[in-house]
Amino acid sequence: MPNILYLASIWVIPTVVAITFHEAAHGFVARLFGDETAWRVGRVSLNPLKHIDPIGTILLPGFLLLLHSPFLFGYAKPVPINFRALRNPRRDMIWVAAAGPAMNVALAIVAALAFHLVDYLPGTAVLWVAENLKNALIINVVLAVFNMFPLPPLDGGRIAVGVLRGIIPPLHE
Protein backbone atom coordinates (compact mmCIF):
# COMPACT_ATOMS: atom_id res chain seq x y z
CA MET A 1 0.00 0.00 0.00
CA PRO A 2 1.45 3.38 -1.01
CA ASN A 3 2.43 5.84 1.66
CA ILE A 4 -0.53 8.10 2.49
CA LEU A 5 1.61 11.25 2.15
CA TYR A 6 2.85 10.15 -1.27
CA LEU A 7 -0.70 9.38 -2.38
CA ALA A 8 -1.96 12.71 -1.07
CA SER A 9 0.86 14.61 -2.80
CA ILE A 10 0.12 13.15 -6.22
CA TRP A 11 -3.57 14.07 -5.96
CA VAL A 12 -3.70 17.21 -3.80
CA ILE A 13 -1.05 19.18 -5.68
CA PRO A 14 -2.65 18.87 -9.15
CA THR A 15 -6.13 19.40 -7.69
CA VAL A 16 -5.14 22.59 -5.85
CA VAL A 17 -3.37 23.93 -8.95
CA ALA A 18 -6.37 23.12 -11.18
CA ILE A 19 -8.91 24.76 -8.88
CA THR A 20 -6.76 27.81 -8.12
CA PHE A 21 -5.97 28.57 -11.76
CA HIS A 22 -9.61 27.91 -12.77
CA GLU A 23 -11.00 30.42 -10.28
CA ALA A 24 -8.28 33.02 -10.88
CA ALA A 25 -8.98 32.83 -14.63
CA HIS A 26 -12.63 33.84 -14.05
CA GLY A 27 -11.55 36.92 -12.10
CA PHE A 28 -8.79 37.83 -14.54
CA VAL A 29 -11.09 37.71 -17.57
CA ALA A 30 -13.81 39.62 -15.69
CA ARG A 31 -11.26 42.37 -15.04
CA LEU A 32 -10.29 42.41 -18.72
CA PHE A 33 -13.96 43.03 -19.58
CA GLY A 34 -14.52 45.77 -16.99
CA ASP A 35 -15.50 44.14 -13.68
CA GLU A 36 -13.02 44.93 -10.90
CA THR A 37 -14.97 43.09 -8.15
CA ALA A 38 -12.76 40.00 -7.87
CA TRP A 39 -9.61 42.12 -8.24
CA ARG A 40 -10.65 44.47 -5.40
CA VAL A 41 -11.32 41.60 -2.97
CA GLY A 42 -8.07 39.80 -3.82
CA ARG A 43 -9.59 36.82 -5.64
CA VAL A 44 -7.57 37.19 -8.84
CA SER A 45 -4.84 35.27 -7.10
CA LEU A 46 -2.79 32.12 -7.45
CA ASN A 47 -2.88 31.75 -3.67
CA PRO A 48 -5.00 28.61 -3.15
CA LEU A 49 -6.11 29.78 0.30
CA LYS A 50 -8.14 32.55 -1.37
CA HIS A 51 -10.25 29.97 -3.20
CA ILE A 52 -10.86 27.39 -0.46
CA ASP A 53 -14.43 26.93 0.67
CA PRO A 54 -14.29 25.18 4.08
CA ILE A 55 -17.29 22.99 3.32
CA GLY A 56 -16.89 22.40 -0.42
CA THR A 57 -13.12 22.10 -0.58
CA ILE A 58 -12.33 20.35 2.71
CA LEU A 59 -15.32 18.86 4.54
CA LEU A 60 -17.31 17.41 1.62
CA PRO A 61 -14.37 15.64 -0.10
CA GLY A 62 -13.02 14.53 3.30
CA PHE A 63 -16.41 13.11 4.28
CA LEU A 64 -16.69 11.25 0.95
CA LEU A 65 -13.18 9.83 1.49
CA LEU A 66 -14.12 8.61 4.97
CA LEU A 67 -17.21 6.92 3.56
CA HIS A 68 -15.07 5.21 0.88
CA SER A 69 -17.23 6.82 -1.78
CA PRO A 70 -16.57 5.56 -5.32
CA PHE A 71 -16.22 9.20 -6.41
CA LEU A 72 -15.07 12.46 -4.86
CA PHE A 73 -16.79 15.78 -5.29
CA GLY A 74 -16.03 19.24 -4.05
CA TYR A 75 -16.07 22.87 -5.03
CA ALA A 76 -14.15 26.08 -4.52
CA LYS A 77 -15.36 29.45 -3.35
CA PRO A 78 -16.88 31.12 -6.44
CA VAL A 79 -15.11 34.24 -7.65
CA PRO A 80 -17.40 37.27 -7.17
CA ILE A 81 -18.42 38.72 -10.53
CA ASN A 82 -20.71 41.70 -11.05
CA PHE A 83 -22.04 40.95 -14.53
CA ARG A 84 -23.64 44.41 -14.76
CA ALA A 85 -20.15 45.95 -14.48
CA LEU A 86 -19.00 44.16 -17.64
CA ARG A 87 -18.84 46.36 -20.76
CA ASN A 88 -21.16 44.04 -22.71
CA PRO A 89 -22.79 41.88 -20.00
CA ARG A 90 -24.39 39.21 -22.23
CA ARG A 91 -21.34 38.61 -24.39
CA ASP A 92 -18.73 39.12 -21.66
CA MET A 93 -20.55 36.78 -19.25
CA ILE A 94 -19.88 34.00 -21.75
CA TRP A 95 -16.15 34.81 -21.85
CA VAL A 96 -15.88 35.05 -18.06
CA ALA A 97 -17.66 31.71 -17.60
CA ALA A 98 -15.57 30.01 -20.31
CA ALA A 99 -12.29 31.23 -18.77
CA GLY A 100 -12.26 28.60 -15.99
CA PRO A 101 -12.80 25.54 -18.19
CA ALA A 102 -10.46 27.01 -20.83
CA MET A 103 -7.77 27.32 -18.16
CA ASN A 104 -8.33 23.66 -17.22
CA VAL A 105 -7.92 22.64 -20.87
CA ALA A 106 -4.71 24.70 -21.07
CA LEU A 107 -3.37 23.07 -17.88
CA ALA A 108 -4.21 19.61 -19.25
CA ILE A 109 -2.28 20.41 -22.44
CA VAL A 110 0.70 21.67 -20.41
CA ALA A 111 0.64 18.48 -18.31
CA ALA A 112 0.49 16.31 -21.43
CA LEU A 113 3.39 18.17 -23.06
CA ALA A 114 5.42 18.06 -19.84
CA PHE A 115 5.48 14.24 -20.04
CA HIS A 116 8.19 14.69 -22.69
CA LEU A 117 10.46 16.24 -20.05
CA VAL A 118 10.09 13.51 -17.41
CA ASP A 119 12.98 11.46 -18.81
CA TYR A 120 15.36 14.34 -18.10
CA LEU A 121 14.65 14.21 -14.35
CA PRO A 122 16.67 12.30 -11.77
CA GLY A 123 15.49 8.70 -11.46
CA THR A 124 14.12 9.22 -7.96
CA ALA A 125 11.74 11.97 -9.14
CA VAL A 126 10.49 10.41 -12.37
CA LEU A 127 7.62 8.36 -10.95
CA TRP A 128 6.36 11.10 -8.62
CA VAL A 129 6.40 13.77 -11.34
CA ALA A 130 4.85 11.41 -13.90
CA GLU A 131 2.01 10.54 -11.51
CA ASN A 132 1.43 14.25 -10.75
CA LEU A 133 1.29 15.01 -14.47
CA LYS A 134 -1.07 12.08 -15.14
CA ASN A 135 -3.37 13.21 -12.32
CA ALA A 136 -3.15 16.84 -13.47
CA LEU A 137 -4.25 15.73 -16.92
CA ILE A 138 -7.18 13.71 -15.53
CA ILE A 139 -8.31 16.34 -13.02
CA ASN A 140 -8.16 19.22 -15.49
CA VAL A 141 -10.07 17.35 -18.20
CA VAL A 142 -12.73 16.24 -15.70
CA LEU A 143 -13.08 19.79 -14.31
CA ALA A 144 -13.34 21.29 -17.79
CA VAL A 145 -15.95 18.78 -18.97
CA PHE A 146 -17.98 18.81 -15.74
CA ASN A 147 -18.04 22.62 -15.58
CA MET A 148 -19.30 22.83 -19.16
CA PHE A 149 -22.55 21.00 -18.40
CA PRO A 150 -25.23 23.57 -19.28
CA LEU A 151 -26.66 23.67 -15.77
CA PRO A 152 -26.56 26.74 -13.51
CA PRO A 153 -24.50 27.49 -11.43
CA LEU A 154 -21.86 25.64 -13.48
CA ASP A 155 -19.87 27.61 -16.05
CA GLY A 156 -21.69 25.85 -18.89
CA GLY A 157 -24.98 27.06 -17.40
CA ARG A 158 -23.77 30.67 -17.50
CA ILE A 159 -22.58 30.19 -21.07
CA ALA A 160 -25.95 28.70 -22.06
CA VAL A 161 -27.81 31.63 -20.47
CA GLY A 162 -25.60 34.11 -22.32
CA VAL A 163 -26.03 32.33 -25.66
CA LEU A 164 -29.77 31.78 -25.24
CA ARG A 165 -30.36 35.42 -24.35
CA GLY A 166 -29.08 36.25 -27.83
CA ILE A 167 -31.35 33.67 -29.51
CA ILE A 168 -34.57 33.71 -27.47
CA PRO A 169 -36.20 37.13 -27.07
CA PRO A 170 -37.21 38.17 -23.53
CA LEU A 171 -40.83 37.46 -22.57
CA HIS A 172 -41.55 40.95 -21.20
CA GLU A 173 -41.14 42.91 -24.47
Buried (B, 14 or more C-beta within 10 A) or exposed (E): EEEEEEEEBBBEBBBBBBBBBBBBBBBBBBBBBBBEBBBEEEBBBEEBEBBBBEEBBEEBBEEBEEEEEEEEEBBBBBBBBEBEBBEEBBBBBBBBBBBBBBBBBBBBEEBBEBEEEBEEEEEEEEEBBBBBBBBBBBBBBEBBEBBBEBEEEBBBBBBBBBBEBEEEEEEEE
